Amino acid sequence: MSLNNKTMDIVPAEIIEGKILLIRGKKVMLDKDLALLYGVETFNLNKAVKRNI
């Protein structure tokens, strides 16, 4: 599943909901799961987050 292509794959809501964790009362997702969802490497996702705080 890659969003880099012109076509976008649709991820079922159940898959995404299963990746959401509840930590100290906050809903969070791990960077590796987000990177997989967006079709990028974890390193590049973290780099983009640091650039766009």
Secondary structure, DSSP 8 states (H G I E B T S, - for coil): --SSSSS-----HHHHHHH-EEETTEEE--HHHHHHHHTS-HHHHHHHHHHT-
